[in-house]
Amino acid sequence: MGIHTPAPAPSLEPALEGQRAELGDAPPAHPRRRIRPSTWAALAFVAPLVIYLALFYAYPLYENVSMSLHRFTRATFVTGQAPFVGLDIYREVIGSPQFWPIVRQTATFVIVSLVFQYALGLALAVFFRRGFPLSGLLRGLFLVPWLLPIIVSATTWQWMMDADSGIINRFLGVFGVDPVWWLNADHSLWAVTIANIWLGIPFNLVILYSGLQNIPTDLYEAASLDGAGAWRQFWSITFPLLRPVTAITLLLGFVYTLKVVDIVWIMTQGTGTSQTLATWAYSMAFGKGTSAVIKYSQASAVGSILLLVALVMGFVYLLVQRRQED
């Protein structure tokens, strides 16, 4: 004897829909998704940053690239009717007899500055890591070059390197060395490089010292028990574990040094061998003397080249960081 399952009751939904259609009522709409208050708060916090970046970074960058593709003069700069010339400005800049010597001077200025800033900053960071009485005070004093206005630092170095009354030449004279004309055309590159190294050491010291604080002391204790000396510990523990910090320190130092104008301009006005791509662009855009020829488009092209070099170094940093993570 089988058990009969009762048939399901007929659904009333089709009939109700038919009645709604006859009465002209539309089916109920799906409710809108409400934006959460936390999302509105996040957008409110992000909006000022986005507006700031758009106004002070994206828009000037667009104008710089646009100016390098149009031939601007003093007249067209006012009227805005500069003709479009494509990459002709870039060809003129790269084909200029000044371009490659200035590129070599810029490379020398950047590389020498980075090497000595990093080496001296790392040595000081390792020195202060051990801790001793008044170490905090001394570490704070090393930040003075970083805190001083650039015009004060540059003027001080200009006075110190004066050929007649500079303290550096007087110090060298104690050892029988003839006075060096630091700020003339032949030695001006080394003069501004020394000053820039002095300015960059505190930055490297702060970043590398903070990186050293993240290295566990247990590693050094274990290495000491294994008989490793201070030099072996540095090359086997300190230097390898500082690679991520080293990469970002060198990248930031490279970008900053590449675009340095102020200290070079105050000390030498970019004369002689101290001329770099950044000071060259500045002199073309704003002129140097009443007889100088203003070249807005050429200055913008040099600025775009500097930006491209900085972007390439940024991608190199990302590639190195990805390899370290792998």
Secondary structure, DSSP 8 states (H G I E B T S, - for coil): -----------SHHHHHHHHHHHT------------HHHHHHHHHHHHHHHHHIIIIIHHHHHHHHHHTB---HHHHHH----B-TTHHHHHHHHSTTHHHHHHHHHHHHHHHHHHHHHHHHHHHHHHHT--TTHHHHHHHTTHHHHS-HHHHHHHHHHHT-TTT-HHHHHHHHTT-----TTSTTTHHHHHHHHHHHHHHHHHHHHHHHHHHTS-HHHHHHHHHTT--HHHHIIIIIHHHTHHHHHHHHHHHHHHHHT--HHHHHHHTT-GGG--HHHHHHHHHH-SSTT----HHHHHHHHHHHHHHHHHHHHHHHHHHHHHH-
